[in-house]
Amino acid sequence: MAMAMIRCADLALLALDLGKATFDNVFVSVSTIQDIVEDGASGLLQRVPLLPAPVPAVFGEWVTLSRRLRSDVKETVDRTYRRLRSLAEDDDGEAGAAPARPAHRPGTPHAA
């Protein structure tokens, strides 16, 4: 019975997909919790008359910045995932591809 050989690129794709799925699930959960907390705190600050007027405005700016930062992180992870996936999928041994460099062995000078 012959066993099919799995390529390193296929293993890399599996690991990459697992990492991306994990990130997506955690991102959605954390974003939901942050949205609930931010909306609740914002509503509370709107109703508390003891705080100076600039406090709710500053908090609102912070919430906007926080949401934009989350969006930027998600876009960066998605873009990086697509790039890494395309690199792993391009590893099919095409002619004209750059030759593999030999591994560096400790104690030997680097090849130029």
Sequence and secondary structure as in RCSB ss.txt:
>XXXX:A:sequence
MAMAMIRCADLALLALDLGKATFDNVFVSVSTIQDIVEDGASGLLQRVPLLPAPVPAVFGEWVTLSRRLRSDVKE
TVDRTYRRLRSLAEDDDGEAGAAPARPAHRPGTPHAA
>XXXX:A:secstr
       HHHHHHHHHHHHHHHHHHHHHHHHHHHHHHHHHHHHHHHH TTS THHHHHHHHHHHHHHHHHHHHHH
HHHHHHHHHHHHHHT S  TTS        TTS    
